[in-house]
Amino acid sequence: MNRGTARIVFTLLMYGGVLIFLLPYVLERSRFAPFLMLSGAIIAVVCGLLRCYFTENDE
């Protein structure tokens, strides 16, 4: 996987994590809210950091 592809994949996964984080507000269910918010935040942060790591020397 080259750097351009990695950037696109990690960007999509990062935004997917944000959507998972915001999902409890849309569903209005409190039963799974802590799990969804925690997992969404972890996915967004990890994929954001990986995106920065893999694309730091791009020009």
Chimera marker file (.cmm) of the C-alpha trace (Angstrom):
<marker_set name="trace">
<marker id="1" x="0.000" y="0.000" z="0.000" r="1" g="1" b="0" radius="0.5"/>
<marker id="2" x="1.530" y="3.314" z="-1.014" r="1" g="1" b="0" radius="0.5"/>
<marker id="3" x="1.301" y="6.550" z="0.978" r="1" g="1" b="0" radius="0.5"/>
<marker id="4" x="-1.574" y="8.018" z="-1.003" r="1" g="1" b="0" radius="0.5"/>
<marker id="5" x="-3.717" y="4.958" z="-0.465" r="1" g="1" b="0" radius="0.5"/>
<marker id="6" x="-2.805" y="4.823" z="3.218" r="1" g="1" b="0" radius="0.5"/>
<marker id="7" x="-3.800" y="8.468" z="3.619" r="1" g="1" b="0" radius="0.5"/>
<marker id="8" x="-7.206" y="7.853" z="2.048" r="1" g="1" b="0" radius="0.5"/>
<marker id="9" x="-7.856" y="4.672" z="4.062" r="1" g="1" b="0" radius="0.5"/>
<marker id="10" x="-6.872" y="6.226" z="7.394" r="1" g="1" b="0" radius="0.5"/>
<marker id="11" x="-8.877" y="9.375" z="6.634" r="1" g="1" b="0" radius="0.5"/>
<marker id="12" x="-11.997" y="7.326" z="5.932" r="1" g="1" b="0" radius="0.5"/>
<marker id="13" x="-11.473" y="5.251" z="9.071" r="1" g="1" b="0" radius="0.5"/>
<marker id="14" x="-10.925" y="8.414" z="11.127" r="1" g="1" b="0" radius="0.5"/>
<marker id="15" x="-14.198" y="9.932" z="9.917" r="1" g="1" b="0" radius="0.5"/>
<marker id="16" x="-15.883" y="6.563" z="10.460" r="1" g="1" b="0" radius="0.5"/>
<marker id="17" x="-14.742" y="6.699" z="14.086" r="1" g="1" b="0" radius="0.5"/>
<marker id="18" x="-16.259" y="10.153" z="14.428" r="1" g="1" b="0" radius="0.5"/>
<marker id="19" x="-19.542" y="8.849" z="13.014" r="1" g="1" b="0" radius="0.5"/>
<marker id="20" x="-19.510" y="5.947" z="15.468" r="1" g="1" b="0" radius="0.5"/>
<marker id="21" x="-18.849" y="8.449" z="18.265" r="1" g="1" b="0" radius="0.5"/>
<marker id="22" x="-21.876" y="10.524" z="17.213" r="1" g="1" b="0" radius="0.5"/>
<marker id="23" x="-24.172" y="7.552" z="16.582" r="1" g="1" b="0" radius="0.5"/>
<marker id="24" x="-25.747" y="7.503" z="20.088" r="1" g="1" b="0" radius="0.5"/>
<marker id="25" x="-27.036" y="11.043" z="19.549" r="1" g="1" b="0" radius="0.5"/>
<marker id="26" x="-28.812" y="9.954" z="16.374" r="1" g="1" b="0" radius="0.5"/>
<marker id="27" x="-30.184" y="6.679" z="17.752" r="1" g="1" b="0" radius="0.5"/>
<marker id="28" x="-31.146" y="8.168" z="21.138" r="1" g="1" b="0" radius="0.5"/>
<marker id="29" x="-30.297" y="4.903" z="22.865" r="1" g="1" b="0" radius="0.5"/>
<marker id="30" x="-28.430" y="5.098" z="26.134" r="1" g="1" b="0" radius="0.5"/>
<marker id="31" x="-27.759" y="1.387" z="26.486" r="1" g="1" b="0" radius="0.5"/>
<marker id="32" x="-24.860" y="1.219" z="24.010" r="1" g="1" b="0" radius="0.5"/>
<marker id="33" x="-23.846" y="4.878" z="24.189" r="1" g="1" b="0" radius="0.5"/>
<marker id="34" x="-20.726" y="4.506" z="26.381" r="1" g="1" b="0" radius="0.5"/>
<marker id="35" x="-19.405" y="1.621" z="24.296" r="1" g="1" b="0" radius="0.5"/>
<marker id="36" x="-20.052" y="3.381" z="20.993" r="1" g="1" b="0" radius="0.5"/>
<marker id="37" x="-18.593" y="6.679" z="22.167" r="1" g="1" b="0" radius="0.5"/>
<marker id="38" x="-15.474" y="5.056" z="23.598" r="1" g="1" b="0" radius="0.5"/>
<marker id="39" x="-14.848" y="2.855" z="20.585" r="1" g="1" b="0" radius="0.5"/>
<marker id="40" x="-15.523" y="5.708" z="18.152" r="1" g="1" b="0" radius="0.5"/>
<marker id="41" x="-13.120" y="7.998" z="19.980" r="1" g="1" b="0" radius="0.5"/>
<marker id="42" x="-10.401" y="5.342" z="20.049" r="1" g="1" b="0" radius="0.5"/>
<marker id="43" x="-10.823" y="4.578" z="16.344" r="1" g="1" b="0" radius="0.5"/>
<marker id="44" x="-10.759" y="8.263" z="15.393" r="1" g="1" b="0" radius="0.5"/>
<marker id="45" x="-7.668" y="9.067" z="17.455" r="1" g="1" b="0" radius="0.5"/>
<marker id="46" x="-5.675" y="5.984" z="16.439" r="1" g="1" b="0" radius="0.5"/>
<marker id="47" x="-6.469" y="6.357" z="12.741" r="1" g="1" b="0" radius="0.5"/>
<marker id="48" x="-5.725" y="10.078" z="12.896" r="1" g="1" b="0" radius="0.5"/>
<marker id="49" x="-2.336" y="9.418" z="14.449" r="1" g="1" b="0" radius="0.5"/>
<marker id="50" x="-1.570" y="6.654" z="11.948" r="1" g="1" b="0" radius="0.5"/>
<marker id="51" x="-2.531" y="8.991" z="9.109" r="1" g="1" b="0" radius="0.5"/>
<marker id="52" x="-0.083" y="11.585" z="10.414" r="1" g="1" b="0" radius="0.5"/>
<marker id="53" x="2.641" y="8.981" z="10.936" r="1" g="1" b="0" radius="0.5"/>
<marker id="54" x="2.379" y="7.431" z="7.472" r="1" g="1" b="0" radius="0.5"/>
<marker id="55" x="2.140" y="10.735" z="5.611" r="1" g="1" b="0" radius="0.5"/>
<marker id="56" x="4.565" y="12.944" z="7.536" r="1" g="1" b="0" radius="0.5"/>
<marker id="57" x="7.199" y="13.139" z="4.775" r="1" g="1" b="0" radius="0.5"/>
<marker id="58" x="4.806" y="13.616" z="1.829" r="1" g="1" b="0" radius="0.5"/>
<marker id="59" x="5.415" y="16.497" z="-0.494" r="1" g="1" b="0" radius="0.5"/>
<link id1="1" id2="2" r="1" g="1" b="0" radius="0.2"/>
<link id1="2" id2="3" r="1" g="1" b="0" radius="0.2"/>
<link id1="3" id2="4" r="1" g="1" b="0" radius="0.2"/>
<link id1="4" id2="5" r="1" g="1" b="0" radius="0.2"/>
<link id1="5" id2="6" r="1" g="1" b="0" radius="0.2"/>
<link id1="6" id2="7" r="1" g="1" b="0" radius="0.2"/>
<link id1="7" id2="8" r="1" g="1" b="0" radius="0.2"/>
<link id1="8" id2="9" r="1" g="1" b="0" radius="0.2"/>
<link id1="9" id2="10" r="1" g="1" b="0" radius="0.2"/>
<link id1="10" id2="11" r="1" g="1" b="0" radius="0.2"/>
<link id1="11" id2="12" r="1" g="1" b="0" radius="0.2"/>
<link id1="12" id2="13" r="1" g="1" b="0" radius="0.2"/>
<link id1="13" id2="14" r="1" g="1" b="0" radius="0.2"/>
<link id1="14" id2="15" r="1" g="1" b="0" radius="0.2"/>
<link id1="15" id2="16" r="1" g="1" b="0" radius="0.2"/>
<link id1="16" id2="17" r="1" g="1" b="0" radius="0.2"/>
<link id1="17" id2="18" r="1" g="1" b="0" radius="0.2"/>
<link id1="18" id2="19" r="1" g="1" b="0" radius="0.2"/>
<link id1="19" id2="20" r="1" g="1" b="0" radius="0.2"/>
<link id1="20" id2="21" r="1" g="1" b="0" radius="0.2"/>
<link id1="21" id2="22" r="1" g="1" b="0" radius="0.2"/>
<link id1="22" id2="23" r="1" g="1" b="0" radius="0.2"/>
<link id1="23" id2="24" r="1" g="1" b="0" radius="0.2"/>
<link id1="24" id2="25" r="1" g="1" b="0" radius="0.2"/>
<link id1="25" id2="26" r="1" g="1" b="0" radius="0.2"/>
<link id1="26" id2="27" r="1" g="1" b="0" radius="0.2"/>
<link id1="27" id2="28" r="1" g="1" b="0" radius="0.2"/>
<link id1="28" id2="29" r="1" g="1" b="0" radius="0.2"/>
<link id1="29" id2="30" r="1" g="1" b="0" radius="0.2"/>
<link id1="30" id2="31" r="1" g="1" b="0" radius="0.2"/>
<link id1="31" id2="32" r="1" g="1" b="0" radius="0.2"/>
<link id1="32" id2="33" r="1" g="1" b="0" radius="0.2"/>
<link id1="33" id2="34" r="1" g="1" b="0" radius="0.2"/>
<link id1="34" id2="35" r="1" g="1" b="0" radius="0.2"/>
<link id1="35" id2="36" r="1" g="1" b="0" radius="0.2"/>
<link id1="36" id2="37" r="1" g="1" b="0" radius="0.2"/>
<link id1="37" id2="38" r="1" g="1" b="0" radius="0.2"/>
<link id1="38" id2="39" r="1" g="1" b="0" radius="0.2"/>
<link id1="39" id2="40" r="1" g="1" b="0" radius="0.2"/>
<link id1="40" id2="41" r="1" g="1" b="0" radius="0.2"/>
<link id1="41" id2="42" r="1" g="1" b="0" radius="0.2"/>
<link id1="42" id2="43" r="1" g="1" b="0" radius="0.2"/>
<link id1="43" id2="44" r="1" g="1" b="0" radius="0.2"/>
<link id1="44" id2="45" r="1" g="1" b="0" radius="0.2"/>
<link id1="45" id2="46" r="1" g="1" b="0" radius="0.2"/>
<link id1="46" id2="47" r="1" g="1" b="0" radius="0.2"/>
<link id1="47" id2="48" r="1" g="1" b="0" radius="0.2"/>
<link id1="48" id2="49" r="1" g="1" b="0" radius="0.2"/>
<link id1="49" id2="50" r="1" g="1" b="0" radius="0.2"/>
<link id1="50" id2="51" r="1" g="1" b="0" radius="0.2"/>
<link id1="51" id2="52" r="1" g="1" b="0" radius="0.2"/>
<link id1="52" id2="53" r="1" g="1" b="0" radius="0.2"/>
<link id1="53" id2="54" r="1" g="1" b="0" radius="0.2"/>
<link id1="54" id2="55" r="1" g="1" b="0" radius="0.2"/>
<link id1="55" id2="56" r="1" g="1" b="0" radius="0.2"/>
<link id1="56" id2="57" r="1" g="1" b="0" radius="0.2"/>
<link id1="57" id2="58" r="1" g="1" b="0" radius="0.2"/>
<link id1="58" id2="59" r="1" g="1" b="0" radius="0.2"/>
</marker_set>
